Amino acid sequence: MIRLNDNIKCPTCSKPADAATGIDHEKNPNPGDIAICFYCGSVNIYYWENDQLILIKAPKSKMQDLQINHPDTYRMINAYVAEIKKDLQ
């Protein structure tokens, strides 16, 4: 897990995205990387704006690209989101 700046917030619920875990568990997130908020289940994308990393809601085009070109990743993301949302109920 990598600790992030407390200023990075989920664009859906505004909770801090102060940590990230990648596939290799050691990599800092980069613009274009996907982030799932564990507070609300929102699927977001890291984005570079005004010299800082922020999160934006994942555009439909990004999700459609994943569904078509990376179906295993798309299914994995949806499975994580479903589990998070189930736990929120």
N, C-alpha and C positions, 0 to 999 in steps of 0.2 A: 504494500500500500504506500502511496506517495501522499504526503501532506501538501495541500494547496493553499493558496491565499484565501483568507476568509471573505474576501470581497467577491468571489465567484459565487453567484446565486443561481438557483433554478429559475428559469423564466416563467414557470407555471405557478409554483408555490412560494417562491422567494426564499426558500430555506438555503442555508449555505452549502455549497458543494466544496467542502474543505478537505476532501480526500478522494483519491482515485486509485483504482486497481486495474491494470491492463492485463493482457494475456500473459505477459512475461513477469508481471508483478513489480517490475523495476522501472518501467518507462513512464516519463512524464507525458501527460496528454498533449497532443498537438492539434492545431486547427484542422478541422475535418473529422476528428475522432468522435465517436459516439459516446454519450454519457446517459446513463439511466438514473433518474433521481430515486433514491430509496425512500424518500418521504412521500412522494406522490405518484411515482411510476411514469413520469413524463420522460419521453425519449428526446434527448437534446444533442446538439453538436457543439463542440468547442470551436470558437471563432476568435479571430484576432481583430481587435478594434481599439483604436487610440493607444497603441503600444501596450495593450494588456489582453490577457486571455479572458474571454467571457463565454457564457453558454447562451445559445439561442435554441428555440424550439426546432426540432428536426423538420426541415421542409418535406412536403409530400414527395417531391422529386427525388430526394435522397432515399426515402423509404422505398419508393417504387424501384429505384436503381438496385437497392439491396435485394428486394424481392425477386427481381429478374436475374441479376448477375451473381448474387451471393445468397441463394435461397437458404442454405444452412444457417448462415449468420442471421438472416431475417427471422427464421423460426426460433433461434436461440433468444434473440432480443424479445420477441413476443412472449416466449415462455417465461422469461425473467419478469417482464412487465405484468403478466397474468398472476404470477406468484406474489409480487409486491402488492398489487391491487387486492388480491384475496386476503392478504395479511392486514390490509387497511380496513377491511370491513368489520 
